[in-house]
Structures are given as C-alpha cells and as structure tokens.
C-alpha cells in the first residue's frame, strides 16, 4: 500500500495492538511500499582524524581523568533515588565551592550564559534598573541579556585592562539606586580580576543586590560568597573546575531568595529558580520534575566538585597562584608585555599578553597549535586582535604545564620573528 497519513496511522495502531495483544501478530500488518519523496538524502558522516591539543586558552580547560570516567557512567533517570543522591552531593559540594550556607544552590542546564541569564532575570524585573560595571566582553553579554528582558540597563565603563575602585562603584550606586549591580570577578576577555571584598556591603547600603560572574575564576581564585555579601553568583564547569561545558552552578543569598519569592514578574520558564529549586530538592521536601537534566553532566559536575574537595579550596587557590607566579617569571624573560599592568589585578587563571607590533596574533596562535599542539587564543570582543589569552587553570595549573607553554611561546616568538630579538 502507499504510505500516506491514513495508512501510517493504521500501521502504527496495528503495531500498538501487536505489542499488547497476543491475538495480533506482525503477520497481520499489511506490507507497504515507500511512496514519500525524501528531499534530503542520507548524509555521509565519517570520523576524522583529530589530535587533541593541550587546552591552554581561556577555556575550556583540559578535563580531569576522574571527570571523564564519571561522564561515561550509566545514565540514570530522574525517577530514581540515585538521581537525587547525585543532586544532594552537588548541592552540598557547591555550598563548599561557593562558600555559602544558603540552601538555594543548584546548577543550570546550559553553559555560563544560561546561568547569567537565569540569575539576572530572576533577580531583576523588566522596568527595574540593572547597573553593569563593564570592563570586558562578558559584561557586554550581561547588558545584552538584560536589555532583551526589558530591564533598564545603566552602564559604567573603565579601560579594559583595569578594575573598578569601590569609590567609583559607590558613586554610581548612590546616583542610580539600582535593583542590582552586575560585575565580573575574573574576566577572561581581558585577564584581570576584580576586588570583591566589601563591595556587597556597599551595594546593600543603597538597597542593591550584588550579582557576580565567576565563570573563569571559581576554584582558581579565592571567592567567599557569604563573607563578601554576594547575592547572586554564577559559574560554569569548563574553566578552573576542569569539567565539560554545559552545566553551570549558581547560588543565591537569603536577600536574593526573598526577592525571588516576592517577585511580581515571571522569568523565562526554563530558568525559573522557584521551579528549579523544587526540582533540585533544595529544601529537602520536593522532588518535582521541571525538565530533563543530563545525567552525564550531573555526574561530571559531581566529579569536578570531588576533585576540588579532595584538594581543598586553599590548596587549589595556592596551586593556581604558584603556577601563575612561575609562568609570569618565565614570560618576563621574553619580549612580551602584560596587558594588565598591575600585578595584583592579573587573573590567576588566564594571562593576557601583548605581542611586539611585528607579530600577527592569528598566525601566532596557529603556529602554537601546529608546531606544539597547544591551543591558546587571541583576544575576543573588545580585545580582538590586541592580545593573547593563555590559560593555566584547572588540571593545567601546574609548574610542568607552565613550562611547556612558556617554552612553546618562546619558540614561536623566535620562529615568527621578522627581525632579531
């Protein structure tokens, strides 16, 4: 018979009955011939040879072996106890990683931008004011996300290679009295790290919530959510946590939780923290289905947290700082310039460098990848074509890896030099 809608429905119904009634067999299903015109033929998909490079750019970083193993575990179902045991482990682990006693901690299904959107849209309603302290590409993304949601966005800017003084921010807070201030802790597009201590108190003085991006800093740079008065914080796994992208931790203070519970606006359904808190069983009395989360990513995040817990935060922070000091000592012997001039403001996880004028940044990165199998990046957004971005974070935050990268940079400088060094 010809394959049309009526016959397909008849066929499916017959199969349905076949599976449930022994009196019906597949022999009773009439044969048919394909009569539909397929406009797209089957594609030819072939595996390509790929040599994985050292991931030493601004992210993603290389993944811990234990995370690879966890990622390959058997997939579980949201209806199982094991699923919720994993969520429990992640939540308690994130309380440690973020250094918060808040119960409203969980992970968003999506990359860092998903977490950014979730935090902003849950804490700031359309028509309310968000002040964005902008010094790089990720602050620009926060501006774009907020504007699309109908939020009134105010922006204060400084040179990309610098960080904000608390006096500067307080003046803006006093003038605008915004609902929230959004600021990036470590900026991978510029390579600087913002001082956060005391900023929460300044924000609260003016009735403002403090939202912080820690995507490239969490786990590699000291960050104390409760002590510093952070109200909404988000991160992601593929940077200093050395996991795969696609799942992003968030945490909220009691002040932020109150705002969420009393809000009169609705955030995007997928990012509704009220609903996600029930799915994540944040308060120990709900196991509500909201959406199907990826079990492999949940296992991977749990493994990332286990690695950090086994090292301890203090040792992880010290390892990143020690690696950075050694790496920068090596770089000081080369004809390169640090994009961030003040050493205390340089991000421990991502170093940004300015090459001599005779070098091309794309050519430099390509040579590193081809000759040394090391992946680094040029600038992005406002720093495109102006800097190199080199990561020494996560499992790559070691003296050995720093030397491998430094040796490769020195060789590339010599190989691509158009004049004598």
C-alpha positions as a printed NumPy array, in Angstrom:
array([[  0.   ,   0.   ,   0.   ],
       [  1.038,   3.595,  -0.469],
       [  2.454,   5.407,   2.571],
       [  0.048,   8.237,   3.292],
       [ -1.087,   9.73 ,   6.6  ],
       [ -4.108,   7.434,   6.945],
       [ -2.137,   4.266,   6.228],
       [  0.709,   5.267,   8.548],
       [ -1.753,   5.793,  11.376],
       [ -3.323,   2.377,  10.635],
       [  0.126,   0.797,  10.658],
       [  1.124,   2.385,  13.973],
       [ -2.156,   1.339,  15.539],
       [ -1.58 ,  -2.226,  14.4  ],
       [  1.912,  -2.232,  15.894],
       [  0.499,  -0.831,  19.157],
       [ -2.017,  -3.681,  19.39 ],
       [  0.593,  -6.204,  18.338],
       [  2.708,  -5.344,  21.352],
       [ -0.168,  -5.696,  23.801],
       [ -2.436,  -8.445,  22.466],
       [ -1.201, -11.919,  21.68 ],
       [ -4.038, -12.403,  19.218],
       [ -2.499,  -9.786,  16.936],
       [  0.768, -10.637,  15.201],
       [  3.068,  -8.73 ,  12.909],
       [  1.903, -11.034,  10.155],
       [ -1.452,  -9.231,  10.208],
       [  0.193,  -5.89 ,   9.422],
       [ -0.073,  -5.307,   5.686],
       [  3.144,  -4.674,   3.766],
       [  3.637,  -1.238,   2.251],
       [  5.977,   0.455,  -0.122],
       [  7.593,   3.856,   0.383],
       [  5.789,   6.432,  -1.693],
       [  7.023,   9.601,   0.   ],
       [  9.512,  11.803,  -1.787],
       [ 12.543,  12.35 ,   0.521],
       [ 14.056,  15.685,  -0.429],
       [ 17.223,  15.212,   1.662],
       [ 19.332,  12.084,   1.104],
       [ 21.221,  10.415,   3.993],
       [ 24.406,  12.386,   4.72 ],
       [ 27.82 ,  10.807,   4.573],
       [ 29.229,  11.036,   8.085],
       [ 32.782,   9.859,   8.54 ],
       [ 35.085,  10.084,  11.521],
       [ 38.014,  12.438,  11.072],
       [ 41.476,  12.07 ,  12.491],
       [ 41.877,  14.502,  15.357],
       [ 44.795,  15.016,  17.685],
       [ 43.573,  16.727,  20.828],
       [ 45.777,  19.678,  21.774],
       [ 46.646,  20.886,  25.245],
       [ 43.746,  23.201,  26.071],
       [ 45.66 ,  26.217,  27.349],
       [ 43.442,  29.046,  26.21 ],
       [ 40.874,  30.987,  28.2  ],
       [ 38.643,  27.918,  28.326],
       [ 37.652,  25.213,  28.073],
       [ 40.484,  23.679,  30.061],
       [ 41.552,  20.055,  29.952],
       [ 39.268,  17.703,  31.887],
       [ 40.269,  15.697,  34.95 ],
       [ 40.546,  11.936,  34.181],
       [ 38.099,  11.256,  37.017],
       [ 35.585,  13.533,  35.296],
       [ 35.948,  11.595,  32.042],
       [ 35.206,   8.397,  33.958],
       [ 32.179,   9.934,  35.648],
       [ 30.911,  11.288,  32.341],
       [ 30.843,   7.74 ,  30.953],
       [ 28.743,   6.281,  33.789],
       [ 25.443,   4.642,  33.022],
       [ 22.635,   7.111,  32.516],
       [ 20.149,   7.249,  35.363],
       [ 16.573,   8.537,  35.39 ],
       [ 15.009,  11.495,  37.222],
       [ 12.66 ,   8.98 ,  38.846],
       [ 15.436,   7.176,  40.741],
       [ 16.825,   7.739,  44.23 ],
       [ 20.364,   7.745,  42.805],
       [ 19.491,  10.773,  40.709],
       [ 18.552,  12.751,  43.808],
       [ 21.565,  11.477,  45.73 ],
       [ 23.737,  12.988,  42.99 ],
       [ 21.831,  16.279,  43.255],
       [ 22.333,  16.229,  47.037],
       [ 26.078,  15.704,  46.591],
       [ 26.284,  18.545,  44.076],
       [ 24.359,  20.964,  46.281],
       [ 26.447,  20.317,  49.378],
       [ 29.59 ,  20.484,  47.238],
       [ 28.558,  23.807,  45.73 ],
       [ 27.971,  25.233,  49.188],
       [ 31.639,  24.479,  49.839],
       [ 32.896,  25.697,  46.462],
       [ 30.93 ,  28.962,  46.67 ],
       [ 31.474,  29.207,  50.431],
       [ 27.831,  29.785,  51.234],
       [ 25.417,  28.32 ,  53.767],
       [ 22.473,  29.132,  51.529],
       [ 20.241,  26.224,  50.579],
       [ 19.375,  27.886,  47.282],
       [ 22.312,  26.459,  45.346],
       [ 21.931,  24.365,  42.197],
       [ 23.181,  24.059,  38.618],
       [ 21.567,  25.363,  35.444],
       [ 21.309,  23.086,  32.408],
       [ 23.37 ,  25.105,  29.964],
       [ 26.664,  26.933,  29.587],
       [ 27.708,  30.017,  31.552],
       [ 25.451,  32.309,  29.535],
       [ 22.436,  30.266,  30.665],
       [ 23.42 ,  30.797,  34.284],
       [ 23.984,  34.509,  33.631],
       [ 20.507,  34.807,  32.145],
       [ 18.938,  32.823,  34.988],
       [ 20.46 ,  34.962,  37.728],
       [ 19.731,  38.296,  36.057],
       [ 16.142,  37.543,  35.046],
       [ 15.19 ,  36.071,  38.419],
       [ 16.571,  38.981,  40.42 ],
       [ 15.757,  41.963,  38.165],
       [ 12.315,  42.555,  36.7  ],
       [ 11.505,  44.285,  33.423],
       [ 11.496,  48.026,  34.073],
       [ 13.816,  47.755,  37.072],
       [ 17.369,  49.061,  36.837],
       [ 20.49 ,  46.928,  36.495],
       [ 23.854,  48.644,  36.767],
       [ 26.547,  46.788,  34.81 ],
       [ 30.166,  47.508,  35.663],
       [ 31.645,  46.907,  32.23 ],
       [ 35.28 ,  46.106,  31.545],
       [ 35.104,  43.226,  29.067],
       [ 33.099,  41.002,  26.75 ],
       [ 31.12 ,  39.152,  29.428],
       [ 29.792,  42.381,  30.911],
       [ 28.663,  43.283,  27.384],
       [ 26.756,  39.989,  27.282],
       [ 25.065,  40.822,  30.597],
       [ 23.978,  44.141,  29.102],
       [ 22.507,  42.385,  26.059],
       [ 20.66 ,  39.768,  28.123],
       [ 19.156,  42.37 ,  30.433],
       [ 18.036,  44.657,  27.6  ],
       [ 16.286,  41.788,  25.813],
       [ 14.328,  41.091,  29.005],
       [ 13.123,  44.688,  29.196],
       [ 15.379,  45.682,  32.083],
       [ 16.543,  49.281,  32.31 ],
       [ 20.327,  48.938,  31.931],
       [ 22.801,  51.535,  33.157],
       [ 26.46 ,  51.012,  32.27 ],
       [ 29.64 ,  52.337,  33.838],
       [ 32.901,  51.695,  31.989],
       [ 36.636,  51.841,  32.629],
       [ 39.648,  50.889,  30.47 ],
       [ 39.601,  47.171,  29.714],
       [ 42.976,  46.47 ,  31.322],
       [ 41.899,  47.945,  34.687],
       [ 39.443,  47.165,  37.503],
       [ 36.83 ,  49.195,  39.341],
       [ 37.563,  51.075,  42.54 ],
       [ 34.924,  50.751,  45.226],
       [ 34.66 ,  54.544,  45.335],
       [ 33.76 ,  54.64 ,  41.636],
       [ 31.073,  51.983,  42.08 ],
       [ 29.645,  53.58 ,  45.221],
       [ 29.218,  56.885,  43.414],
       [ 27.221,  55.109,  40.69 ],
       [ 25.148,  53.179,  43.221],
       [ 24.35 ,  56.336,  45.167],
       [ 23.323,  58.121,  41.965],
       [ 21.219,  55.362,  40.391],
       [ 19.945,  53.259,  43.348],
       [ 19.64 ,  50.23 ,  41.013],
       [ 17.914,  46.97 ,  41.844],
       [ 21.187,  45.131,  41.225],
       [ 24.81 ,  45.618,  40.26 ],
       [ 26.287,  43.031,  37.895],
       [ 30.066,  42.671,  37.801],
       [ 32.562,  40.078,  36.592],
       [ 35.025,  38.695,  39.133],
       [ 37.591,  37.283,  36.716],
       [ 37.351,  38.427,  33.1  ],
       [ 38.805,  36.012,  30.547],
       [ 38.498,  38.56 ,  27.735],
       [ 40.85 ,  40.99 ,  29.48 ],
       [ 42.718,  38.869,  32.02 ],
       [ 42.014,  40.906,  35.132],
       [ 40.404,  40.07 ,  38.482],
       [ 38.12 ,  42.449,  40.352],
       [ 38.492,  43.065,  44.096],
       [ 35.214,  41.961,  45.69 ],
       [ 35.766,  42.279,  49.441],
       [ 33.464,  44.953,  50.858],
       [ 31.512,  45.51 ,  47.647],
       [ 28.464,  43.622,  48.934],
       [ 28.205,  45.926,  51.949],
       [ 28.376,  48.98 ,  49.677],
       [ 25.601,  47.588,  47.442],
       [ 23.328,  46.765,  50.378],
       [ 23.82 ,  50.273,  51.752],
       [ 21.86 ,  51.509,  48.72 ],
       [ 19.332,  48.668,  48.597],
       [ 21.125,  46.987,  45.698],
       [ 21.69 ,  43.271,  45.101],
       [ 25.167,  42.176,  44.01 ],
       [ 25.391,  39.757,  41.046],
       [ 28.803,  38.286,  40.237],
       [ 30.159,  36.305,  37.269],
       [ 32.742,  33.723,  38.432],
       [ 32.827,  31.568,  35.279],
       [ 36.609,  31.734,  34.852],
       [ 37.58 ,  32.308,  38.482],
       [ 35.661,  29.826,  40.652],
       [ 38.026,  27.208,  42.053],
       [ 41.144,  29.044,  40.91 ],
       [ 40.765,  32.346,  42.765],
       [ 39.581,  32.946,  46.353],
       [ 35.838,  33.646,  46.384],
       [ 33.729,  33.876,  49.563],
       [ 30.049,  34.326,  48.744],
       [ 28.625,  34.83 ,  52.226],
       [ 31.539,  36.751,  53.708],
       [ 31.624,  39.187,  50.792],
       [ 27.86 ,  39.714,  50.699],
       [ 27.258,  38.292,  47.228],
       [ 23.565,  37.902,  46.406],
       [ 23.582,  36.075,  43.078],
       [ 26.611,  34.241,  41.708],
       [ 27.038,  32.029,  38.68 ],
       [ 29.843,  29.976,  37.201],
       [ 30.481,  27.113,  34.792],
       [ 32.42 ,  23.861,  34.788],
       [ 34.786,  24.11 ,  31.812],
       [ 37.303,  26.54 ,  33.286],
       [ 39.138,  26.146,  36.617],
       [ 36.854,  23.242,  37.61 ],
       [ 38.223,  21.228,  34.639],
       [ 34.945,  19.731,  33.511],
       [ 32.865,  19.724,  30.315],
       [ 30.774,  22.728,  29.354],
       [ 27.016,  22.524,  29.585],
       [ 26.149,  22.724,  33.287],
       [ 26.541,  25.892,  35.346],
       [ 26.436,  26.326,  39.141],
       [ 24.507,  29.197,  40.725],
       [ 23.916,  30.349,  44.301],
       [ 21.666,  32.937,  45.93 ],
       [ 21.795,  34.755,  49.265],
       [ 18.875,  34.981,  51.698],
       [ 18.321,  38.546,  50.462],
       [ 18.14 ,  37.339,  46.863],
       [ 15.916,  34.409,  47.832],
       [ 13.45 ,  36.829,  49.4  ],
       [ 13.404,  38.897,  46.2  ],
       [ 12.757,  35.768,  44.136],
       [  9.908,  34.593,  46.368],
       [  8.228,  38.011,  46.423],
       [  8.774,  38.91 ,  42.788],
       [  5.846,  40.059,  40.676],
       [  7.408,  39.182,  37.326],
       [  7.966,  35.835,  35.649],
       [ 11.434,  34.92 ,  34.371],
       [ 11.848,  32.545,  31.412],
       [ 10.247,  29.179,  32.249],
       [ 13.472,  27.229,  31.703],
       [ 15.361,  29.498,  34.129],
       [ 12.7  ,  29.918,  36.825],
       [ 14.645,  29.478,  40.061],
       [ 11.468,  28.859,  42.077],
       [ 10.728,  25.822,  39.933],
       [ 14.349,  24.715,  39.645],
       [ 14.71 ,  24.824,  43.43 ],
       [ 11.902,  22.281,  43.641],
       [ 13.497,  20.056,  41.008],
       [ 16.839,  20.237,  42.827],
       [ 15.095,  19.477,  46.15 ],
       [ 16.909,  22.462,  47.665],
       [ 14.841,  22.369,  50.854],
       [ 14.648,  18.6  ,  51.219],
       [ 10.906,  18.209,  50.678],
       [ 10.339,  18.313,  46.907],
       [ 11.18 ,  16.068,  44.011],
       [  9.387,  17.897,  41.228],
       [ 10.047,  17.369,  37.533],
       [ 10.841,  20.578,  35.664],
       [ 12.982,  19.453,  32.73 ],
       [ 15.211,  16.504,  31.879],
       [ 18.719,  17.273,  33.032],
       [ 21.704,  15.478,  31.542],
       [ 22.861,  12.679,  33.888],
       [ 26.365,  12.582,  32.333],
       [ 26.78 ,  16.3  ,  33.017],
       [ 25.48 ,  15.873,  36.558],
       [ 27.985,  13.073,  37.173],
       [ 30.732,  15.221,  35.627],
       [ 29.935,  18.206,  37.856],
       [ 29.869,  15.932,  40.893],
       [ 33.319,  14.606,  39.922],
       [ 34.653,  18.166,  39.455],
       [ 33.487,  19.016,  42.956],
       [ 35.047,  15.83 ,  44.355],
       [ 38.397,  16.804,  42.836],
       [ 38.207,  20.246,  44.416],
       [ 37.086,  18.86 ,  47.761],
       [ 39.936,  16.333,  47.796],
       [ 42.465,  19.106,  47.105],
       [ 40.68 ,  21.686,  49.317],
       [ 39.94 ,  25.194,  48.158],
       [ 43.004,  26.626,  49.865],
       [ 45.367,  24.262,  48.069],
       [ 43.665,  24.801,  44.73 ],
       [ 43.938,  28.573,  45.104],
       [ 47.595,  28.23 ,  46.137],
       [ 48.346,  25.912,  43.203],
       [ 46.936,  28.416,  40.731],
       [ 48.822,  31.305,  42.339],
       [ 52.119,  29.382,  42.397],
       [ 51.725,  28.32 ,  38.772],
       [ 50.931,  31.884,  37.735],
       [ 53.984,  33.3  ,  39.524],
       [ 56.272,  30.79 ,  37.827],
       [ 54.658,  31.332,  34.416],
       [ 54.92 ,  35.103,  34.676],
       [ 58.558,  34.865,  35.735],
       [ 59.239,  32.935,  32.542],
       [ 57.291,  35.458,  30.462],
       [ 59.254,  38.381,  31.89 ],
       [ 62.32 ,  36.983,  30.122],
       [ 60.582,  37.352,  26.748],
       [ 59.763,  40.383,  24.55 ],
       [ 56.071,  40.427,  25.514],
       [ 54.045,  42.838,  27.638],
       [ 51.373,  42.05 ,  30.198],
       [ 48.065,  43.556,  29.094],
       [ 47.076,  44.119,  32.736],
       [ 49.778,  46.44 ,  34.099],
       [ 49.174,  45.997,  37.855],
       [ 50.348,  42.53 ,  39.017],
       [ 47.732,  42.302,  41.801],
       [ 44.967,  42.741,  39.232],
       [ 46.126,  39.912,  36.95 ],
       [ 43.771,  36.944,  36.825],
       [ 45.429,  33.747,  38.152],
       [ 43.612,  31.53 ,  35.645],
       [ 44.082,  33.478,  32.388],
       [ 47.099,  35.562,  31.378],
       [ 46.748,  38.223,  28.675],
       [ 49.795,  39.314,  26.68 ],
       [ 50.578,  41.981,  24.116],
       [ 52.985,  40.907,  21.381],
       [ 55.518,  43.189,  19.686],
       [ 53.977,  45.016,  16.723],
       [ 55.692,  42.835,  14.13 ],
       [ 53.648,  39.762,  15.17 ],
       [ 50.231,  38.701,  13.944],
       [ 48.046,  37.209,  16.704],
       [ 46.234,  34.71 ,  14.497],
       [ 49.499,  33.498,  12.987],
       [ 50.978,  33.167,  16.483],
       [ 48.094,  31.013,  17.742],
       [ 48.125,  28.885,  14.585],
       [ 51.862,  28.198,  14.955],
       [ 51.422,  27.195,  18.61 ],
       [ 48.682,  24.763,  17.59 ],
       [ 50.524,  23.314,  14.565],
       [ 54.061,  23.105,  15.939],
       [ 53.454,  22.472,  19.646],
       [ 49.896,  21.098,  19.747],
       [ 48.965,  23.789,  22.265],
       [ 45.72 ,  25.693,  21.891],
       [ 45.744,  29.334,  23.015],
       [ 43.525,  32.191,  21.885],
       [ 43.76 ,  35.72 ,  20.66 ],
       [ 41.549,  38.454,  22.036],
       [ 37.765,  38.353,  21.838],
       [ 35.159,  41.101,  21.678],
       [ 36.803,  44.425,  22.551],
       [ 40.272,  42.825,  22.784],
       [ 40.148,  41.022,  19.411],
       [ 43.438,  41.401,  17.537],
       [ 45.072,  43.084,  20.527],
       [ 46.145,  40.345,  22.943],
       [ 46.878,  36.665,  23.52 ],
       [ 44.827,  34.792,  26.12 ],
       [ 46.625,  31.897,  27.807],
       [ 45.056,  29.662,  30.457],
       [ 46.871,  27.959,  33.316],
       [ 43.848,  26.674,  35.176],
       [ 42.184,  23.57 ,  36.487],
       [ 44.275,  20.47 ,  35.923],
       [ 46.667,  22.567,  33.806],
       [ 47.631,  24.772,  36.756],
       [ 50.993,  23.066,  37.302],
       [ 54.623,  24.154,  37.034],
       [ 55.216,  21.451,  34.424],
       [ 52.428,  22.715,  32.165],
       [ 53.501,  26.321,  32.683],
       [ 56.989,  25.411,  31.452],
       [ 55.608,  23.532,  28.431],
       [ 53.55 ,  26.566,  27.415],
       [ 56.339,  29.06 ,  28.155],
       [ 58.845,  27.047,  26.073],
       [ 56.37 ,  26.928,  23.188],
       [ 55.744,  30.69 ,  23.371],
       [ 59.482,  31.382,  23.307],
       [ 59.955,  29.089,  20.307],
       [ 57.03 ,  30.738,  18.495],
       [ 58.434,  34.204,  19.157],
       [ 61.73 ,  33.128,  17.597],
       [ 60.17 ,  31.265,  14.68 ],
       [ 57.854,  34.097,  13.658],
       [ 60.278,  36.924,  14.333],
       [ 60.824,  39.169,  11.326],
       [ 63.895,  40.764,  12.905],
       [ 66.453,  39.835,  15.541],
       [ 65.164,  39.515,  19.102]])
